Amino acid sequence: MKKLQWILIALLTYAGQALASSAESQAQPGLLIWIFCTFGALILATQLIPGMLLLGAAFKGLFGAAPATRNSSRS
């Protein structure tokens, strides 16, 4: 158990130094990142249109005029 603790301490200590980078060495996003973001935005936009239509129909059903009732007289 003591050995595992020392391994975790060493890992956590050196992981911060390994993951840290200076601002000058950061790479710009590549073409695949832009394609992925565009694809996600396209999916979001195509789901927004039917969602707005469904929301409008729900509001129309909730706040619209009540349907006319039929008066049927039974004898």
Buried (B, 14 or more C-beta within 10 A) or exposed (E): EEEEEEEEEEEEEEEEEEEEEEEEEEEEEEEEEEEEEEEEEEEEEEEEEEEEEEEEEEEEEEEEEEEEEEEEEEE
